[in-house]
Amino acid sequence: MKVLISTDIEGVAGIVHPDQTRRGAPDYERARLWMVQEANSAIAGAFAAGADEVWVNDSHGDFRNMPADLLDPRARAIQGKPRPLGMMAGVDLGVAAVCLVGYHSRAHGRGILAHTINGFAFASIAINGQELGEAGIYGALAGEFGVPVAMASGDDVFIAENRALFPDTLFVETKRATGCHGGISLAPEASCAAIQAGVAAALGRPLPPPFRIPAPLTVTVRAQTPALADLFCQWPSLHRLDGSAFHFEAGSVADAVRMINGLSAMSSLLR
């Protein structure tokens, strides 16, 4: 059994403020250690369940947060960007299941540090009329490869938001949101123990069906500002809907992800 673990940071226990997620901020160095500890717990759970190979995808920001020398040496790290499959890089390596560790709820929700892909750029992203966060978008990308989301961890808002998409996925609650920048969290040690047990249990039972969104796809994006929509709609395949919203067609979730991540990179021009 081959397993992919995709790790974000905002859903990690103990993390409630943007300063904990930004390279160069004082709190970031401690937060990235908690991130790698939760990743290692997921790795341990995967091997306990009988995994033969485990890949860990660093899926936050610039995709190079977790110190490589602190990762469980039994796993292999996927780091750096750009990459076509983004937060799901490695799903094309013949894996049987994906685990989402440290994930968060979508933009404009009440979850801790809620956003979708790029909080500066996007107010919402919907595929075929269904608004999705990162778990939904990348879970659907895994589904195109026939790979299910076996386990996911994050705050209670993230779990409530995604349970309907992944009804048979095992969720681990690391903290409870009391606002965008506040919550009641497990201690890192307790969160790591829960994640290890959750991954082992999820991979030790029959895997759920993959989450699929059939093509063709209409992707509707609302930018955070009309100025960003002006920038994005320089692409001739994007069609403006109103001051901030536009849509485009995609033949697959993989194609949609590549476009969304390309627009995310473009948004740096207006920062």
N, C-alpha and C positions, 0 to 999 in steps of 0.2 A: 504494500500500500504506500503510495506517494501522497504527501500532504503539502498544501500551500497555506502558510500563515501570513495574512496581510495585516500589518500593524500600523495603526494611526496613534495619535497622542492625546487628542482631546477627551477621549473616553477613558483614559487611564486613571486609576484611583489616585486621589490627591491633587488632581489638576483641575483648576477652576478659573484661571485668569490668563489672558493672552500673553502676559510676560513669561509664563511658563512654557509657551510654545514657540517663542521667537528666538532664533539664533542671535547671540550677543546679549540678550537680557540676563540679568543675574540668576533668575530662578530657572532658566532653561537647562543648565547643566545638571541640576538635581532631577528635573522632570525627565530628561532623556535617559537617565539611569533607571527611573521607575518604568519607563517605556520598555527598555531592554529586559528588565526583570519580568515584566508580564509576557514578553515574547518568549523568554526562556521557559517560563511556566507552561506556555502553550506547547512548546517543543517537547518538554518532558511528558506532557499529557499525551501527545501524539505517539511518541515512542512507547509509552506504557500501553497504548492501545494496539501496538503491533506495527506501527509505521516502519517502513524500510528506508525511506528517504523523506526529508523535510526541507522545504525551502521557506525562508522568511523574507517577505517583501517589505522593505522600509517604505511606508506609504504616506509620510507626512512631509509637507513643505517641499524642500529640495530633495527629498528621498535619500538623505544621508545623515540621519540623526543618531542611530544606534551605534555605539562604538563596537567595531568588528571584533576587537579582542575580548569583549565581554559577552558575546553571543555563545550559546552552547555550541561546542565544536562539532557536535554531530550534525548540525544543520548547515545549510549554505545560504548566504545572504544575497539578496537582490537589491542593489542600491544605485542611486544616481538617476538623472533624467537629462534629456527627454527619452521616453520609451513608449512605444505605440499602445501598450496595454495598461499603462499607468499603474494604478493601485492594484491591478490584477495581473501584473507581469509575473510570469511563471505558470499561469494557468494552462499554458500551451505545452507544458512539459510532461503531460501524461498523468497529471495528478487525479486522485480519486475524490478528493474533497478539499474545500477551502474553509479556513477558520478566520473570522474577522475579529481582531483584538484591538481594543482601545478606540472603537468607532463612536460616532456622535450623530445627533439628529440633524435634520435638514434646516436650511436657512429659514429665518423668521419663526422658528419654534421657540419653546421655552426651555429647551435642553441646554446643558452647559456647553458654552462655546459653539452653539449651533451655527452651521453654515453649509453650503453645498459647493464643493470643489475649491472655490476661491471666494472668500467672503467679501473681498473688495469688488469683484467683478459681477457676481450673479446673485440675484434676489430669489430666483426659482428656476428649476429645470423640470420639464415634463416630457415624457415620452408617450406618444399616442394618447395624450390627454391625462395621463397619470403623473402627478408630481412625485418626484423621487429625490431622495438624498443619495449620499455616496454609497451606502450599503445597497440600495435598490438598483442604482446604475451599474455598479460593479458586480453585484450579484447576478444581474441579467447578463452581463458580459461573461461571467463564469458559466452561466446557463447555456450560452451559445457554444461552449466547448463541452457541454454535457456534464458539467461539474456542479455539484450542489454546495450550498453554504450549510455546513454541518453545525457550526457553533459561532456565536457572536457575543462580544462583551461591550458594555458601555453603560450609560446612565439609564434611568427608568424611562425617560422620554424617548430616547433612542429605541428602547425595546418595544414600547407601546406603538411607536410609529411603524416599526418593521415586522411586527408579529403577523400581521395579515399577509404580508408578502412571503414570509418564510414560516408558515404555521408549524412545521415539523423541525425547525432549527432549535437547538438548545441555546438559550440565552443566559448569560451570566451578568447580573447587575453589580457594577462596581461602585456606584454612587447614586444618590437621589438628587435630582436637580431642584433647587429652590429659586432659581433664576439663571440668567445667561452667564453670570459670573459668580455663582454661589451654589453650594450643594452640601449634602451630608454624605461623606465618603467612607468606604472601608479603608482601613490601614493598608498600605502597600503589601505587607506580608499576607494579610487575610485575602486581599484581592488575588494575589498570585496563587494562593492555595485553591481558591474557588475556580480560577481559570484552568489550572492544571487538572482539577477533578472534572470540570466541565468538558474540556477537550477529550479527555480519556473516555468519559461516558458517551459523548456524541459520536466518537469514532468506533466505539465498542458495540454500537447497536446498528440496525439497518439504516443506511443513509437516506436522507429525504430526497425527493425528486428535485431536479434542477429548476430554478426559477427562469422562465423563458418569456420573452416578449417577441412575438412573431413579427417579422419584417413584411412589408416595408414600414419604415418608422417616420413619424413626424415628430421632430424635436422642437419644443417651444421653450424659449429662454427669455426670462425677464432680467435685463441688466440692472445694476444698482442705480444707474443714472442714464439720462438720455445721451450724454456725451459718450458714454461707453457704447451704447447702441449705435451711435454715429460711427464710432471706430469699427465695431464688429461688422457692421453692414457694408463696409468696403468690400467684403467678400461677395462676389456676384451671386452665389448660391444661397445667400441669406435674404429673407424677405421680411421687411418691416411690417409690424402689426399696429404699433402705436408708438408713443414717445420712447418707451423703454423696452418694448417686447419685439421679438422677431422669431421666425421659425425657419427650419431647413429640413430637407428630406435626407434620410440615410438608409442605406441598404442593409445595415446590420448595426448592432450595438457597438461593435468594435469601431466601425466608421464614425458613429456618433461620438464615442469617447475621444477619438483622435481630433475631431473638430472642436469639441468642448475644451480639450486641453490646449489646442492651438489658440483658441480665443482667450483662454486664461493667460497664456504667455503674452498675447498681444496687450492685455490690460495693463501690463507694466509700463507701457508708453504713456499712460495718463496718471501714473502715481506721482 
